[in-house]
């Protein structure tokens, strides 16, 4: 769903969450000289998440293509065994990227054009170096990721054309570890962009100011007393390009979202029919322009 909060409350007590999403399909029934609109709930996708002590152990998602139960794509991520798989209704299987990257190790990928990509990771499982070799095993391009003593990414150096600097990104952080400044320079050391980030006392992002080749772009965010985003604006140096408004219920779940995208108004509303004793919603109805378009139903299994 677009803006419905996916935050689970009291995760330490959750064992399993099953979520089903249904869309409404409209049909017409003709009887004598009248035509009646009929709406039918059709299963679009399912998701199952298994928790252990508040942490996700396994996550599964099954998408039914065109809502056809015989035509599906099934994604499975096993964090405990560090395995990611995709299953298709045709019987085909694909092994995906491991959800957890290796410590002090590397991953080598072979591409169909004969090139290979080497990724090296540090002790925190963060990407520290990536190199691309051409079909003749010559270094074509590489990227260095540099971290400070707090494991904060402070510099990225992109090299291409067999050693020529393409661009460099430098980052700065505040005492709370929040990104406050980012600068991009090209291979001739000319500034491409400069971005400054601002936060309130709760660590919420309130403004992003970006300068790109002489033009300024700003994003502003406003929050309520509970830290929920209630409005957002994005504008350049001449006028507002996009505005968003958000509203929430007493549980902190989104009930209203209104914005303009590409010159069109987008208005979404959410109604929650049921909550359990831990404050997790069980049924949600999504409306667009006043019409129900989707239902979401959730089941929770708790440890107590």
C-alpha positions in Angstrom: 0.0 0.0 0.0 1.2 3.5 -0.7 1.2 5.3 2.6 -0.2 2.9 5.1 2.2 2.4 8.0 3.8 -1.0 8.0 5.1 -0.6 11.5 4.2 -3.5 13.8 3.6 -2.7 17.4 4.9 -4.9 20.2 7.1 -6.8 17.8 8.8 -8.6 20.7 5.5 -10.6 21.2 4.9 -11.4 17.5 5.5 -14.8 16.1 3.9 -14.7 12.7 2.1 -12.1 10.6 0.1 -13.0 7.5 -1.2 -10.3 5.3 -3.5 -10.6 2.3 -4.2 -7.8 -0.2 -7.4 -7.9 -2.3 -8.4 -5.6 -5.1 -11.9 -4.8 -6.2 -12.9 -5.8 -9.7 -15.9 -4.2 -11.2 -18.3 -6.2 -13.3 -21.8 -5.5 -14.8 -24.8 -7.8 -14.5 -27.7 -7.3 -16.9 -31.1 -8.3 -15.7 -34.1 -7.5 -17.9 -33.7 -3.9 -18.8 -31.3 -2.8 -16.1 -27.6 -3.1 -15.6 -26.1 -3.4 -12.1 -22.5 -2.8 -11.0 -21.0 -5.7 -9.0 -17.7 -5.6 -7.1 -15.8 -8.7 -6.3 -12.8 -9.1 -4.0 -9.9 -10.7 -5.8 -6.7 -11.8 -4.0 -3.7 -9.9 -5.4 -0.8 -10.8 -3.1 0.1 -12.5 0.2 2.9 -11.9 2.7 4.1 -14.0 5.6 6.7 -12.8 8.1 8.1 -14.9 10.9 9.6 -13.1 13.9 12.0 -14.2 16.7 12.5 -11.8 19.7 11.3 -8.9 17.6 13.6 -9.6 14.6 12.5 -10.9 11.2 13.7 -14.4 10.6 11.8 -15.3 7.4 9.8 -13.2 4.9 7.7 -14.5 2.1 5.7 -12.6 -0.5 3.6 -14.1 -3.3 2.2 -12.0 -6.1 -0.6 -13.3 -8.3 0.0 -11.9 -11.8 -3.3 -10.3 -13.0 -4.9 -11.8 -9.9 -4.6 -15.3 -11.4 -3.9 -17.9 -8.7 -2.2 -20.2 -11.2 0.2 -17.5 -12.3 2.4 -16.2 -9.5 5.9 -15.1 -8.3 6.9 -16.2 -4.9 9.8 -14.5 -3.1 11.4 -16.1 0.0 14.0 -14.4 2.2 15.6 -16.5 4.9 17.7 -14.3 7.2 18.7 -17.1 9.5 20.4 -19.1 6.7 21.2 -16.0 4.6 19.3 -17.2 1.6 17.1 -15.5 -0.9 15.0 -17.4 -3.5 12.4 -16.6 -6.2 9.9 -19.3 -7.3 7.7 -19.0 -10.4 4.4 -20.8 -11.1 6.2 -22.3 -14.2 8.5 -24.3 -11.9 11.5 -22.0 -12.5 13.7 -21.1 -9.5 16.2 -18.3 -9.1 18.7 -17.8 -6.4 18.9 -14.1 -5.3 21.2 -11.9 -3.4 21.9 -13.1 0.2 20.1 -10.6 2.5 23.2 -10.3 4.7 26.5 -9.4 3.1 29.7 -11.3 4.1 32.1 -10.0 6.7 35.6 -9.2 5.5 34.9 -11.1 2.3 33.9 -10.5 -1.3 31.3 -11.5 -3.8 32.1 -12.1 -7.5 29.4 -11.7 -10.1 29.6 -12.9 -13.7 27.6 -10.8 -16.2 26.3 -12.0 -19.5 28.5 -9.7 -21.5 31.6 -11.4 -20.1 32.4 -8.8 -17.5 32.8 -9.5 -13.8 32.0 -7.5 -10.8 34.0 -7.9 -7.5 32.4 -6.6 -4.3 34.4 -6.4 -1.1 32.9 -5.9 2.4 34.3 -4.8 5.7 33.8 -6.3 9.2 30.5 -4.4 9.4 29.2 -6.0 6.2 29.4 -2.6 4.5 30.5 -2.4 0.9 34.1 -1.1 0.9 35.3 -1.7 -2.7 33.7 -2.6 -6.0 35.6 -3.3 -9.3 34.4 -4.2 -12.8 36.6 -6.1 -15.1 36.0 -6.4 -18.9 35.8 -9.6 -20.8 39.7 -9.5 -21.1 40.0 -9.3 -17.3 41.2 -5.7 -17.4 40.1 -3.3 -14.7 37.4 -1.2 -16.3 36.0 0.8 -13.4 36.1 0.7 -9.6 34.6 2.4 -6.6 36.1 3.0 -3.2 33.8 3.5 -0.1 35.6 5.1 2.8 34.2 5.1 6.4 35.2 6.9 9.6 35.8 5.4 13.0 32.0 5.4 13.7 31.5 3.4 10.5 29.9 6.4 8.8 30.3 6.6 5.0 32.4 9.8 4.4 33.7 9.4 0.9 32.9 7.6 -2.4 35.3 7.7 -5.3 34.1 6.5 -8.7 36.8 5.6 -11.3 36.1 4.7 -14.9 37.8 4.4 -18.3 40.6 2.3 -16.8 41.6 4.6 -13.9 40.2 8.1 -14.8 38.3 9.7 -11.9 34.6 10.1 -12.8 33.3 11.7 -9.6 33.7 11.9 -5.9 31.1 12.2 -3.1 32.0 13.5 0.4 29.7 13.3 3.4 29.5 15.0 6.8 27.5 14.0 9.9 26.3 15.7 13.1 26.9 14.4 16.6 23.8 12.2 16.4 25.2 10.5 13.2 22.7 12.2 10.9 23.9 13.2 7.4 24.1 17.0 7.3 26.1 17.7 4.1 27.0 16.0 0.8 29.0 17.3 -2.1 29.6 15.8 -5.5 32.5 16.8 -7.7 33.3 15.6 -11.2 36.6 14.2 -12.6 37.9 17.8 -13.1 37.2 18.6 -9.4 34.3 20.9 -10.4 31.3 20.9 -8.0 28.3 19.2 -9.5 26.0 19.5 -6.5 25.9 20.4 -2.8 23.2 19.2 -0.4 22.5 20.3 3.1 20.2 18.4 5.5 18.4 20.0 8.5 16.8 18.2 11.5 14.6 19.1 14.5 15.3 18.2 18.1 13.7 14.8 17.6 16.1 14.0 14.7 13.4 14.2 12.1 14.4 15.7 8.7 12.9 19.1 8.3 14.6 20.5 5.2 16.8 19.4 2.4 18.5 22.1 0.3 20.2 21.0 -2.9 22.2 23.2 -5.3 22.7 21.7 -8.7 24.7 23.7 -11.3 23.4 27.1 -10.2 19.8 26.1 -9.3 18.4 25.5 -5.8 15.9 22.8 -4.9 14.3 22.5 -1.5 12.3 19.9 0.3 10.5 20.8 3.6 8.8 18.5 6.1 6.5 19.3 9.0 5.5 17.0 11.8 2.9 16.8 14.6 3.7 16.4 18.3 3.9 12.7 17.9 6.5 12.9 15.2 4.2 12.0 12.3 4.8 13.7 9.0 1.8 16.1 8.3 3.0 18.0 5.3 5.8 18.1 2.7 6.8 20.5 0.0 9.3 20.3 -2.8 10.1 23.4 -4.8 12.8 24.9 -7.0 14.0 28.5 -7.1 10.8 29.6 -8.9 7.8 27.8 -7.5 6.4 24.8 -5.6 6.6 21.6 -7.6 4.9 19.2 -5.2 2.9 19.4 -2.0 1.7 16.6 0.3 -0.7 16.5 3.2 -0.9 13.6 5.7 -3.3 12.7 8.5 -3.3 10.0 11.2 -5.7 8.3 13.6 -5.1 7.8 17.4 -2.9 4.8 16.7 -0.6 6.8 14.4 -1.7 5.0 11.2 -2.1 7.0 8.1 -5.8 7.8 7.3 -5.4 10.5 4.6 -2.8 11.5 2.0 -3.2 14.3 -0.6 -0.7 15.5 -3.1 0.0 16.6 -6.7 2.1 14.4 -8.9 3.0 15.3 -12.5 0.2 17.9 -12.6 -2.4 15.4 -11.3 -4.0 15.4 -7.8 -3.6 12.1 -5.9 -6.0 11.7 -2.9 -5.8 8.5 -0.9 -7.8 7.6 2.3 -7.5 4.6 4.6 -10.1 3.2 6.9 -9.1 0.7 9.6 -12.0 -1.6 10.7 -10.4 -3.7 13.4 -7.4 -3.5 15.8 -6.1 -6.2 18.2 -5.1 -5.7 21.8 -1.6 -4.6 20.9 -2.8 -1.8 18.6 -2.0 -3.6 15.3 -4.7 -3.1 12.7 -6.3 -6.2 11.2 -8.4 -4.8 8.4 -7.7 -1.8 6.2 -9.7 -0.3 3.3 -7.9 1.9 0.8 -10.0 4.6 -1.0 -9.0 6.7 -4.0 -11.2 9.7 -4.8 -13.8 8.3 -2.4 -14.0 4.8 -4.0 -12.7 1.7 -2.3 -10.0 0.1 -4.5 -8.2 -2.3 -2.1 -8.7 -4.3 1.1 -5.9 -5.6 3.3 -6.4 -8.2 6.0 -3.8 -9.2 8.6 -3.5 -12.0 11.0 -1.2 -12.0 14.0 0.1 -14.9 16.1 1.7 -13.8 19.4 3.9 -15.6 21.9 1.4 -15.0 24.8 
